Amino acid sequence: MGAKTRTQTYLHRGRLVAAAVQRPSGLGPWPKAHPYPADELVAVIEGRLGDTYVVTRTGLATDALVADSVLLHLGRDPASFDSQTWQRIPTTLIRRIGREVAEAANAVADCWSQYANEEACTGALFSKLRGSRIDTNGWRADIEFVEFSKQTKEPETGADAALLLDVLARDGDRAVKTIWLQAKKHPLKPGNWRTLPRLDVQVADMRKLTPASYGLIYTPDGVWVVGPDLPPGVSKLDDLVQASLECTVGDHRTGVYVQSVNRVRASTIFVTEKA
């Protein structure tokens, strides 16, 4: 059965606006009525986080407008984005999120020999985090994980997984950011990460699209993060997550975030200030 709902975006009076459209019972043709003039149509979007796709892209559609169209479809209004929102997250919540990630990473490391390859390690790691909820100081963090077929998604960026961060303040201000990860399974943390098979090439390829690209090394002693330009003190995955929430790591560009919602594996940390 096809999708029952979709989002149509229009460039109306110089602003991008969205209209939800519903198809009765998910069958048959979509309604032909347009809430705005048909010649103002920019894009038509279907799907959900982790499986979102552009059905139609008109001559009005620039890459930036399509990216904003996808964000509107996912319920994130680009007009509300403010990078200063990261600074409002309580330190206590950031530390607790870091501990949650560390516990999941340690659990994977403890069972390292049971996983056939890095893909199995990544699936296990983010599956352990899925459904986590942390409340403190009037804020809440929820961690979700989606995993889809590898058929056509990895070649788009070369990354194994995307870590997506999404913060929403009580007043509606919002910010998103993205980190791309290329995983390897290895018995030891290498002294030089570039010696791991193809990792230097894979990281370089990812960094052509976003500098927030790193290697993720699964070992029996922990889950390590490697790559160029890591901030001081960041060596494990929980360090990276905390640094990203503190706004020292991660790509703020919405286009990169939109590229990431269809990754092979995408883990999203939603941070919300309670009303």
ZASEDREN-213580 format. One record per residue: chain; y, x, z of N, C-alpha, C in turn. Coordinates in pm, whole numbers, plus 32768, in hexadecimal, padded with zeros to 4 digits. Layout:
N
ATOM/chain/nc2/nc1/nc3/cac2/cac1/cac3/cc2/cc1/cc3
ATOM/A/Y/X/Z/Y/X/Z/Y/X/Z;
...
This chain:
275
ATOM/chain/nc2/nc1/nc3/cac2/cac1/cac3/cc2/cc1/cc3
ATOM/A/7F89/8055/8000/8000/8000/8000/807C/8058/8000;
ATOM/A/80E0/8031/7FB3/815A/807E/7FAB/81B2/8068/8024;
ATOM/A/8223/80AF/8022/8281/80A3/8091/82BD/8017/8094;
ATOM/A/82DB/7FE9/810E/831A/7F67/811F/83B1/7F71/8129;
ATOM/A/83E1/7FE7/8152/8471/7FF8/8162/849D/807A/811F;
ATOM/A/851A/807C/80F8/8556/80F5/80C0/85EB/80F2/80DE;
ATOM/A/862B/8162/80CA/86BB/816C/80DC/86FD/818B/8057;
ATOM/A/8761/813C/8034/87B3/8157/7FBF/883B/8189/7FEF;
ATOM/A/8869/81F8/7FB8/88EC/822B/7FE0/894D/821E/7F6B;
ATOM/A/89CA/8205/7F8D/8A33/81EC/7F28/8AAE/8240/7F4A;
ATOM/A/8AF1/826E/7EE3/8B71/82B1/7EF5/8BDC/8247/7EE2;
ATOM/A/8C03/820A/7F52/8C5C/8196/7F50/8CE3/81BB/7F8B;
ATOM/A/8D49/81B1/7F39/8DD2/81D2/7F63/8DD8/825F/7F9D;
ATOM/A/8D90/82B9/7F5C/8D95/8345/7F83/8D3D/836A/7FF8;
ATOM/A/8CF2/830A/802E/8C9B/8327/80A2/8C0B/8303/8080;
ATOM/A/8BAE/8351/80B6/8B20/8334/80A4/8AF6/82CD/810B;
ATOM/A/8AC4/825C/80DB/8A97/81F1/8135/8A06/81D0/8113;
ATOM/A/89C0/819B/8177/8932/817F/8166/8916/80EB/8177;
ATOM/A/88B5/80BA/812E/8888/802F/813A/87F0/802E/813E;
ATOM/A/87B8/7FED/81A4/8727/7FDF/81AF/86FA/7F6B/8156;
ATOM/A/868E/7F81/810E/8658/7F1C/80B4/85C6/7F04/80DA;
ATOM/A/859F/7E86/80DD/8516/7E63/8104/84D1/7E19/8093;
ATOM/A/8454/7E3E/807B/8403/7DFC/8015/83A1/7D9F/805C;
ATOM/A/83A2/7D1F/803F/834A/7CC0/8084/82B7/7CEB/807B;
ATOM/A/8278/7CF5/80EE/81E9/7D15/80FA/81C4/7D9D/80C1;
ATOM/A/8225/7DED/809A/8208/7E70/8063/81CD/7E6D/7FD9;
ATOM/A/81D3/7DFA/7F96/8199/7DEA/7F11/8202/7DB5/7EB0;
ATOM/A/81E7/7DC5/7E30/823F/7D8E/7DCB/82BD/7DDF/7DB9;
ATOM/A/8318/7DAF/7D65/8394/7DFA/7D47/83F4/7DFA/7DBE;
ATOM/A/8446/7E61/7DC1/84AF/7E66/7E25/851E/7E03/7E00;
ATOM/A/8564/7DCC/7E62/85D4/7D71/7E45/863B/7DB5/7DEB;
ATOM/A/8670/7D6A/7D8E/86D0/7DA2/7D2F/8760/7D9A/7D60;
ATOM/A/8777/7D4B/7DC6/87FF/7D3D/7DF9/8830/7DC1/7E34;
ATOM/A/88AE/7DE5/7E1B/88E7/7E61/7E4D/8959/7E40/7EAD;
ATOM/A/895A/7E7C/7F25/89C8/7E62/7F82/8A4B/7E9F/7F52;
ATOM/A/8A43/7F03/7EFA/8AB8/7F44/7EC1/8AA7/7F48/7E29;
ATOM/A/8B0F/7F65/7DDF/8B01/7F6A/7D4C/8A92/7FC9/7D22;
ATOM/A/8A43/7F9F/7CC1/89D0/7FED/7C96/89F8/8077/7C63;
ATOM/A/8A70/8080/7C27/8A98/8102/7BF2/8AC6/8163/7C5F;
ATOM/A/8AC4/8136/7CDE/8AE4/818F/7D4F/8A66/81C6/7D92;
ATOM/A/89F1/819F/7D61/8974/81CD/7D9D/8966/8265/7D91;
ATOM/A/8941/82A4/7DFF/892D/8335/7E02/8899/8357/7E04;
ATOM/A/884F/831A/7E64/87C2/833E/7E73/8777/82CC/7EB6;
ATOM/A/86F3/82CF/7EA5/8699/8272/7EE9/8631/82C6/7F32;
ATOM/A/8622/82AD/7FB4/85CC/82FF/8009/8561/82A8/8049;
ATOM/A/84E6/82DB/8051/847A/8296/8098/8434/82F9/80F5;
ATOM/A/83E0/82C3/814C/838D/8316/81A2/83C7/8328/822D;
ATOM/A/8386/837F/8279/83AC/8398/8304/83B1/842F/831C;
ATOM/A/83DB/8455/8393/83E4/84E2/83B5/835C/8523/83A0;
ATOM/A/8358/858B/834E/82DB/85CC/832C/82A2/85A0/82A8;
ATOM/A/82D1/852E/8276/829F/84FC/81F6/830D/84AB/81B1;
ATOM/A/837F/84EB/819F/83F4/84AC/8163/8405/84DD/80D4;
ATOM/A/8429/8484/8079/8439/84B0/7FEF/84A6/845F/7FAA;
ATOM/A/84DF/849D/7F43/854B/8461/7EF5/850C/8418/7E7F;
ATOM/A/851C/8396/7E7D/84E4/8344/7E10/853E/8349/7D96;
ATOM/A/85C0/833F/7DAD/8622/833C/7D3F/8697/8397/7D62;
ATOM/A/86C5/83DD/7CFD/873D/8431/7D0B/8791/841A/7C8E;
ATOM/A/8809/83E4/7CA0/885B/83C1/7C2C/88B7/8434/7C06;
ATOM/A/8906/841B/7B9E/8964/8480/7B70/89D0/84A1/7BD5;
ATOM/A/89E6/8449/7C37/8A4A/8463/7C9E/8A17/84C3/7D09;
ATOM/A/8993/84D9/7D0A/8954/851F/7D79/8963/85B7/7D6D;
ATOM/A/89AB/85F1/7DCB/89AA/8682/7DDD/893F/86A3/7E44;
ATOM/A/891C/8722/7E51/88B9/8749/7EB5/88E9/8723/7F41;
ATOM/A/896A/8734/7F5A/89A0/8713/7FDF/8998/867D/7FFA;
ATOM/A/89B7/862B/7F96/89B0/859A/7FA9/8920/856B/7FBB;
ATOM/A/88C2/85AA/7F75/8835/8585/7F87/8807/85AC/8013;
ATOM/A/882E/8622/8042/8809/864B/80CA/8840/85E9/8131;
ATOM/A/88BF/85C1/811F/88FA/8560/817C/88B6/84D7/816E;
ATOM/A/8888/84B5/80F7/8841/8437/80E3/87BE/8436/8132;
ATOM/A/8775/84A5/812F/86F9/84AF/817C/8716/84A4/8211;
ATOM/A/8780/84E6/823F/87A4/84DD/82CD/87C4/844E/82F4;
ATOM/A/880F/8406/82A1/882E/837A/82BE/87AE/8327/82C3;
ATOM/A/8752/8343/8268/86D2/82FC/8268/8687/8312/82EA;
ATOM/A/8691/838B/8321/864B/83AE/839D/8699/8386/8419;
ATOM/A/870A/8340/8404/8757/8310/8477/87B5/8376/84B2;
ATOM/A/87D9/83DC/8465/8833/8443/8494/88B0/8443/843B;
ATOM/A/8920/8419/8473/899B/840D/8426/89E1/8494/8422;
ATOM/A/89EB/84D4/83AE/8A2E/8557/83A6/8ABD/8555/83D9;
ATOM/A/8AFE/84E1/83D4/8B88/84D8/8405/8B92/84F0/849B;
ATOM/A/8B21/84E3/84E4/8B23/84F5/8575/8AFD/8582/85A0;
ATOM/A/8AE1/85DB/853F/8AB1/8660/8561/8B22/86B7/8598;
ATOM/A/8B05/86FB/8606/8B63/8756/8646/8B13/87C6/8685;
ATOM/A/8B22/883F/8654/8AD2/88B0/8686/8AEC/88CE/8719;
ATOM/A/8B5D/889F/874E/8B7A/88B6/87DC/8B1D/8867/8839;
ATOM/A/8AD4/8808/8800/8A7B/87B5/8852/8A10/8808/8896;
ATOM/A/89E6/8877/885B/897F/88CC/8899/89AB/88FD/8921;
ATOM/A/8A2C/8916/8930/8A5F/8950/89AC/8A5A/88ED/8A20;
ATOM/A/8A3D/886F/8A03/8A3B/8809/8A6C/89B1/87F9/8AAC;
ATOM/A/894B/8837/8A73/88C3/8829/8AA9/88BA/8876/8B2D;
ATOM/A/888B/8837/8B98/8880/887C/8C19/8820/88F2/8C13;
ATOM/A/8844/895E/8C56/87EE/89D5/8C5A/8768/89B5/8C99;
ATOM/A/8767/895C/8CFB/86E8/8939/8D3B/8686/88F9/8CD9;
ATOM/A/86BA/88A7/8C7E/8664/8868/8C1A/8630/88D1/8BB7;
ATOM/A/8687/892B/8B8D/865D/8994/8B30/85ED/89E8/8B6D;
ATOM/A/85FB/8A0A/8BEB/8594/8A5C/8C2D/8511/8A0F/8C38;
ATOM/A/8518/8991/8C54/849C/8943/8C60/8457/8932/8BD9;
ATOM/A/84A6/8922/8B6F/846B/891D/8AE9/8425/89A1/8ACA;
ATOM/A/8468/8A0F/8AEE/842C/8A93/8AD9/83A8/8AA1/8B22;
ATOM/A/83A1/8A71/8B9D/8323/8A79/8BE8/82B6/8A26/8BA8;
ATOM/A/82DB/89B2/8B73/827A/895C/8B30/823F/89A3/8AB5;
ATOM/A/8296/89E4/8A68/826A/8A2E/89F2/8213/8AA4/8A1D;
ATOM/A/823B/8AE9/8A87/81EE/8B5D/8AB6/8162/8B34/8AE2;
ATOM/A/8157/8AC3/8B27/80D4/8A95/8B54/8079/8A74/8ADD;
ATOM/A/80B1/8A34/8A76/8061/8A14/8A00/8037/8A94/89B7;
ATOM/A/8094/8AF2/89AC/8075/8B71/8968/800A/8BBE/89B5;
ATOM/A/8014/8BC1/8A39/7FB0/8C08/8A8A/7F26/8BC7/8A7D;
ATOM/A/7F24/8B44/8A72/7EA4/8AFE/8A63/7E61/8B23/89DE;
ATOM/A/7EB2/8B30/8975/7E7B/8B5A/88F3/7E4B/8BEB/88FB;
ATOM/A/7E99/8C41/893C/7E72/8CCE/8949/7DEF/8CDC/8998;
ATOM/A/7DDF/8C8A/8A00/7D66/8C91/8A53/7CE9/8C6D/8A03;
ATOM/A/7CF9/8C19/899C/7C88/8BEE/8949/7C8E/8C2D/88BE;
ATOM/A/7CD2/8C9E/88B3/7CED/8CDE/8832/7C70/8CEE/87DD;
ATOM/A/7C03/8D18/8818/7B89/8D34/87CC/7B49/8CB5/8793;
ATOM/A/7B6F/8C42/87C6/7B33/8BC4/8798/7B73/8B8E/8719;
ATOM/A/7BE6/8BC6/86F3/7C2D/8B94/867E/7C0C/8BEA/8604;
ATOM/A/7BEB/8BA9/8596/7BBD/8BF1/8520/7C2C/8C43/84DE;
ATOM/A/7CA7/8C11/84E3/7D14/8C55/849E/7D99/8C29/84D8;
ATOM/A/7E06/8C5B/849D/7E8B/8C3A/84D1/7EAE/8BA8/84C0;
ATOM/A/7E7A/8B68/8458/7E96/8ADA/8446/7E5C/8A88/84B9;
ATOM/A/7DE5/8AAB/84E3/7DA7/8A65/8554/7DF7/8A7E/85D4;
ATOM/A/7E29/8AFA/85E4/7E7A/8B19/865A/7EFA/8AC5/865B;
ATOM/A/7F3D/8ABD/85E8/7FBA/8A72/85E0/7FA2/89DE/85FB;
ATOM/A/7F38/89A7/85C0/7F19/891B/85D9/7EFE/8900/866B;
ATOM/A/7EB4/895C/86AC/7E96/894B/873A/7F13/8957/8790;
ATOM/A/7F68/89B8/876F/7FE1/89CE/87BF/803B/8953/87BE;
ATOM/A/805C/8923/8748/80BA/88B3/8742/8078/882F/876A;
ATOM/A/7FF6/8826/875D/7FB1/87AE/878E/7FB7/87A7/8826;
ATOM/A/7FB0/881A/8867/7FBB/881D/88F9/8046/87F2/8927;
ATOM/A/80AB/880E/88D5/8134/87EA/88FA/8155/8759/88D6;
ATOM/A/810B/8720/8877/8127/8698/884B/8122/8636/88C1;
ATOM/A/8187/85E2/88C9/818A/857D/8933/81C9/85AC/89B5;
ATOM/A/81F1/862B/89BB/8231/865D/8A35/82B7/8619/8A4A;
ATOM/A/82D4/85F8/8AC7/8356/85BE/8AEA/8386/8601/8B6B;
ATOM/A/8404/862B/8B69/843F/866F/8BDB/84C3/862B/8BFB;
ATOM/A/84D8/8605/8C7A/8554/85C4/8CA5/8597/8618/8D11;
ATOM/A/8618/862E/8D03/8662/8673/8D6C/86F8/8665/8D54;
ATOM/A/8743/8657/8DBE/87D6/8658/8DBA/8811/85F9/8D53;
ATOM/A/87D4/8582/8D46/880A/851F/8CEA/87EA/8537/8C58;
ATOM/A/8790/8596/8C3C/8766/85B4/8BB4/86CF/85A9/8BA9;
ATOM/A/86A0/8593/8B2F/8610/8589/8B17/85EC/85D8/8A9A;
ATOM/A/8578/8618/8A9D/8544/865E/8A27/84BC/8623/8A03;
ATOM/A/84A9/8602/8984/8429/85D1/8951/83FD/862C/88DF;
ATOM/A/837E/8650/88DE/834A/86A8/8876/82E6/865C/8821;
ATOM/A/82FD/865D/879F/82A4/861B/8740/826C/8682/86DF;
ATOM/A/81FE/865F/869F/81BE/86B8/863F/817F/8666/85D1;
ATOM/A/819C/868B/8554/815D/8648/84E3/8119/86B2/848E;
ATOM/A/80A6/868E/8457/8059/86EB/8405/8024/869F/838D;
ATOM/A/803D/86D6/8317/8015/8693/829D/7FC8/86F2/8243;
ATOM/A/7F99/86BF/81D5/7F4D/870D/8175/7F9B/8787/8146;
ATOM/A/7F54/87F3/812E/7F93/8870/8101/7FA9/8872/806A;
ATOM/A/7F83/880B/8025/7F7B/880E/7F93/7FF9/8844/7F4F;
ATOM/A/806C/8808/7F6A/80E2/882E/7F1D/8157/885B/7F73;
ATOM/A/8146/8860/7FF5/81BC/8874/8049/81DA/8906/8067;
ATOM/A/8174/8957/8084/8191/89E0/80AA/81D5/8A30/803C;
ATOM/A/81AE/8A23/7FBB/81EF/8A74/7F54/8285/8A5E/7F48;
ATOM/A/82B8/89EE/7F7A/8347/89D3/7F6D/839A/8A3B/7FB8;
ATOM/A/836A/8A6A/802C/83B7/8AC8/807C/8366/8B41/80A5;
ATOM/A/82E3/8B3B/809F/8290/8BAA/80C9/8272/8BAC/815D;
ATOM/A/82AA/8B52/81AC/8294/8B52/823C/8219/8B00/8261;
ATOM/A/81D6/8B29/82CD/8166/8ADC/8301/8195/8A61/834E;
ATOM/A/8202/8A73/8398/8230/8A08/83F1/82C6/8A0D/8400;
ATOM/A/82FE/899B/8426/838C/8993/8445/839C/8961/84D4;
ATOM/A/83F4/89A0/851D/841B/8971/85A0/84A4/8932/8591;
ATOM/A/84AC/88AF/85AA/8527/8863/8599/855F/883F/8621;
ATOM/A/85E1/8850/8632/8622/882E/86AF/868F/87C8/8694;
ATOM/A/8695/8762/86EA/86EF/86F1/86D2/8728/86C7/8759;
ATOM/A/87AB/86D6/876B/87EA/86B1/87E9/884C/863F/87D2;
ATOM/A/8847/85DC/882A/889D/8565/8821/88DF/854D/88A7;
ATOM/A/8964/8553/88AA/89AE/853C/8925/89CA/84A6/8938;
ATOM/A/89F0/8482/89B0/8A07/83F6/89D2/8A75/83B7/897C;
ATOM/A/8AD8/8407/8955/8B48/83D1/8907/8B2A/83CA/8872;
ATOM/A/8AB1/83EE/884A/8A8A/83E6/87BE/8A94/8468/8772;
ATOM/A/8AD2/84D0/87AE/8AD6/8552/876C/8A48/8588/875E;
ATOM/A/8A30/85CA/86EE/89A8/85F6/86D0/89AB/867F/868E;
ATOM/A/893B/86C7/8696/892C/8745/864E/8898/875B/8632;
ATOM/A/887D/879C/85C3/87F4/87BF/85A0/87F0/8851/8577;
ATOM/A/877A/888C/8581/8767/8913/8550/86D4/8929/8532;
ATOM/A/86B9/8995/84EA/8634/89AD/84B5/860B/8A3E/84C7;
ATOM/A/858A/8A53/84E3/854E/8AD9/84E4/84CE/8AD1/8492;
ATOM/A/84BA/8B32/8438/843F/8B38/83EA/83E4/8BA6/8420;
ATOM/A/8363/8B8A/8420/8301/8BE5/845A/828F/8C00/83F9;
ATOM/A/8268/8C7D/83EE/81F2/8CA6/83A1/818E/8CE2/8404;
ATOM/A/811A/8CA4/840F/80BB/8CC9/8478/8055/8D2F/844A;
ATOM/A/8029/8D82/84AA/7FBA/8DDF/8497/7F66/8DE3/8517;
ATOM/A/7EE5/8DF4/8507/7E8A/8E04/8579/7E5D/8E95/857C;
ATOM/A/7E6E/8ED7/85EF/7E52/8F66/85F7/7E20/8F87/8684;
ATOM/A/7DC2/8FE5/8692/7D8C/9003/8717/7DEF/9048/8775;
ATOM/A/7E57/9085/873D/7EBB/90CA/878E/7F46/90B0/8757;
ATOM/A/7FA8/90B3/87AE/8031/90AE/877C/804D/9134/8738;
ATOM/A/806A/9133/86B5/807D/91B3/8670/80FF/91F7/869A;
ATOM/A/80FA/927C/86A4/8174/92C4/86C2/81DA/92B5/8653;
ATOM/A/81AA/92AA/85D8/8200/9293/8564/81CE/9217/851D;
ATOM/A/8218/91AA/8527/81E9/912B/84EE/81DC/9130/8458;
ATOM/A/8221/918C/8418/821B/9195/8386/8193/91C8/8355;
ATOM/A/813F/91F7/83B0/80BA/9224/8387/8058/91B1/8377;
ATOM/A/807C/913B/83A6/8022/90C8/8396/8021/909D/8303;
ATOM/A/7FAE/9071/82D1/7FA1/9052/8242/800A/8FEF/8211;
ATOM/A/805E/901A/81B3/80BD/8FC8/8169/812D/8F8E/81BF;
ATOM/A/812E/8FA6/8241/8191/8F62/8295/821F/8F8C/8271;
ATOM/A/8234/900B/8252/82BB/9036/8231/82EE/8FF0/81B2;
ATOM/A/8295/8FDE/8150/82BA/8F98/80D5/82D4/8F04/80F1;
ATOM/A/827E/8EC6/8142/828C/8E38/815F/830D/8E1C/81AC;
ATOM/A/832D/8E6F/820D/83A9/8E5D/8259/8421/8E73/81FD;
ATOM/A/841A/8ED7/81A8/8488/8EF0/814A/849E/8E7A/80ED;
ATOM/A/8431/8E3E/80BF/843D/8DC9/8067/847D/8D53/80AF;
ATOM/A/8455/8D3C/812C/8491/8CCF/8179/8525/8CE8/8191;
ATOM/A/8548/8D66/81AA/85D2/8D87/81CA/862F/8D7C/8152;
ATOM/A/85F7/8D6D/80DB/864C/8D51/8067/868A/8CC6/8073;
ATOM/A/8649/8C6F/80C0/867A/8BE7/80D2/86B9/8BD2/815B;
ATOM/A/8685/8C16/81C2/86C1/8C0B/8246/86A8/8C8A/8296;
ATOM/A/8710/8CC2/82D6/86FC/8D39/8328/86AD/8D1B/83A8;
ATOM/A/86A1/8C9C/83CB/8656/8C76/8443/85C2/8C6C/8422;
ATOM/A/8588/8CDB/83F2/84FD/8CE0/83C8/84B9/8D55/840F;
ATOM/A/8444/8D3A/8449/8402/8D9E/849B/836B/8D97/848A;
ATOM/A/832A/8E03/84B3/8299/8E03/84BC/826E/8DD3/8545;
ATOM/A/81FE/8D8D/8549/81C6/8D5A/85C6/813A/8D95/85D2;
ATOM/A/8125/8DED/8634/80A9/8E39/863E/8057/8E05/86B3;
ATOM/A/7FDF/8DD1/8695/7F84/8DA0/86FD/7F28/8E12/8726;
ATOM/A/7F2B/8E35/87A6/7ED2/8E9C/87DC/7E93/8E67/885D;
ATOM/A/7E2C/8EAB/8890/7DF3/8E82/8911/7E53/8E94/8985;
ATOM/A/7EBE/8EDF/8970/7F1F/8EFA/89DB/7F9E/8EA7/89D0;
ATOM/A/7FA3/8E49/8971/8019/8DF6/8966/803D/8DD8/88D6;
ATOM/A/80A2/8D85/88C5/80D4/8D60/8841/815C/8DA2/8831;
ATOM/A/8163/8E03/87D5/81D8/8E58/87C7/822B/8E31/874D;
ATOM/A/82AC/8E4A/8755/8307/8E34/86E6/8338/8EBB/86B6;
ATOM/A/8334/8ED0/8632/835F/8F4F/85F9/83B8/8F35/8580;
ATOM/A/8401/8F9B/8559/8455/8F8E/84E3/84DC/8FCF/84F6;
ATOM/A/852B/8FD4/848D/85B1/9010/8497/8610/8FB9/84E8;
ATOM/A/8671/8FFB/8525/86E4/8FB6/8564/86BE/8F5C/85D9;
ATOM/A/8651/8F79/861C/8633/8F2E/8696/8695/8F55/8704;
ATOM/A/86C8/8EF4/874F/8723/8F16/87BB/86DD/8F6A/8827;
ATOM/A/8725/8FB8/8872/86E9/9005/88E0/86A1/8FA7/8941;
ATOM/A/862B/8FD2/896C/85E0/8F84/89CD/8586/8F1B/8992;
ATOM/A/858C/8F05/8910/8535/8EA2/88CF/84BB/8EE9/8897;
ATOM/A/8447/8ECF/88D4/83CC/8F0C/88A5/835A/8EA8/8898;
ATOM/A/8361/8E3A/88E3/82F8/8DD5/88DD/8333/8D50/88AE;
ATOM/A/82DB/8CF3/888C/8308/8C74/8855/8362/8C29/88B7;
ATOM/A/8342/8C29/8937/8396/8BE1/8997/8421/8C1F/899F;
ATOM/A/842A/8CA4/898F/84AE/8CE5/898B/84FF/8CB1/8914;
ATOM/A/84BC/8CA6/88A1/84FF/8C79/8828/8532/8BE9/8836;
ATOM/A/84DE/8B93/8871/8506/8B07/8884/857F/8AFE/88E0;
ATOM/A/857D/8B48/894D/85EE/8B44/89AA/866C/8B7B/8968;
ATOM/A/865E/8BE7/891C/86D3/8C1F/88D8/870C/8BBD/8873;
ATOM/A/86B5/8B72/8831/86E5/8B10/87CF/8730/8A9E/8813;
ATOM/A/86FF/8A72/8885/8743/8A08/88CF/87C7/8A38/890C;
ATOM/A/87D1/8AB9/8922/884E/8AF3/8954/88AD/8B17/88E3;
ATOM/A/8883/8AF5/8868/88D8/8B04/87F1/88EB/8B95/87C6;
ATOM/A/888B/8BED/87E6/8895/8C77/87B6/8836/8C92/8742;
ATOM/A/87DB/8C34/8726/877B/8C42/86B8/8771/8BBC/8670;
ATOM/A/8758/8BC1/85EE/8740/8B45/85A3/87A8/8B2E/8537;
ATOM/A/877D/8AE6/84D1/87D2/8AC9/845E/880D/8A3D/846F;
ATOM/A/8892/8A34/8472/88D6/89B4/8488/88E5/8962/8408;
ATOM/A/88C6/899A/8396/88E1/8954/8318/8885/88DC/8306;
ATOM/A/88C3/886B/82E6/8874/87F1/82D8/8816/87F8/8260;
ATOM/A/883C/8841/81F8/87E5/884D/8184/8761/888E/81A6;
ATOM/A/8764/88F3/81FE/86E9/8937/8229/8696/88D9/8280;
ATOM/A/86D9/888E/82D6/8692/882D/8329/8649/87C7/82D2;
ATOM/A/868D/8796/826D/8651/8732/8214/85DC/876E/81C7;
ATOM/A/85E8/87EB/819C/8579/882E/8159/84FE/8836/81B3;
ATOM/A/8515/8834/8234/84AA/884E/8295/8460/87D1/82C1;
ATOM/A/8493/875A/82A3/8451/86E3/82D6/83CE/86C6/828E;
ATOM/A/83B1/870F/8226/8331/8700/81E1/82DD/877F/81E8;
ATOM/A/82E9/87CA/8252/8299/8842/8261/8207/881E/8276;
ATOM/A/81AF/8880/8266/8122/886C/8284/8113/8841/8316;
ATOM/A/815B/8886/836C/815D/8861/83FA/81EF/8864/8428;
ATOM/A/821B/87FD/846A/82A4/87F8/849C/82A3/87C6/852B;
ATOM/A/82D3/8819/8587/82DF/87F0/8612/8373/87DB/8630;
ATOM/A/8395/8768/8666/841F/8746/8682/8435/8737/8717;
ATOM/A/849A/877A/8749/84C5/876A/87D4/8542/8714/87D5;
ATOM/A/8534/8698/8804/85A5/863C/880E/85E0/8648/889A;
ATOM/A/8660/866A/88A2/86A6/8675/8923/8711/8608/8926;
ATOM/A/8709/85B2/8989/8760/853A/898C/87A3/852E/8A15;
ATOM/A/8827/8518/8A13/886E/84F9/8A8E/885F/8464/8AAA;
ATOM/A/8835/8443/8B21/881A/83B6/8B41/889D/8369/8B4E;
ATOM/A/8895/82EB/8B2B/890B/8295/8B33/892D/8277/8BC4;
